[in-house]
């Protein structure tokens, strides 16, 4: 069973500390498909029903979520916003990798973050220290972000056009695999301290991800972890997955990751309905800035300014 039985509770969600239960009738959205008139079952407790009924409820939940995700995806495309959904288990170094990525990006790139956690705004505060707009979603008992939450986050955050938007999901390698948020790509972060067989243990997540960031490679001399075997496992599940080996604390491998983000943002901006308006840059200058940013992270030894 998915989130119909895992404990996700109605009325638990808050955005920036404000209650945000899933009652759609009191919000205006950027949606245009009539979803706001529907009752939202995404986090409704379900008990005492048959297996067949449970499967139907799960299908309904994902169908409704996917409709919201479609609206979010259209919004991102129309505004030239490149949205990346960062997923991992707790302790992978996801937030540190995100903050160091932001610090290494050229300043001419607009960046924003939607931060998901069950409780506290500690990670959002760390990300805000980098100077980028950041919005906190607390899911309470919920174990993942869903597309409806992201639709509200888009409104509250006030995304500008041509923005690289990071969505840091709740630490969980199960349910986030099934919930499309409207992002361009899921990026699975796996640290070398977690075990090389994670892609086989959680195949749905690594099948859904387009990129795997193998983090904490600076610790390879101290742990029993076979990089080649891990990559082989990931590609056994998803032959097309791209793999970047990185160290968030030392800046190793960040250049390729930053270049991938740059290409995705450029492609998204170029695909806007109106291509006359949009972010332009000199590729050579941008590459120089990214290399310098990664070198700065390395020189700091992972310490934020």
Helices and strands as residue ranges (DSSP letters): E 14-15, E 18-19, G 24-26, G 35-37, H 51-79, E 82-88, H 94-104, E 110-117, H 122-128, E 133-138, H 147-157, E 163-168, G 175-177, E 185-191, H 198-201, H 203-208, E 211-215, G 217-222, H 227-237, E 242-245, H 254-270, H 283-300
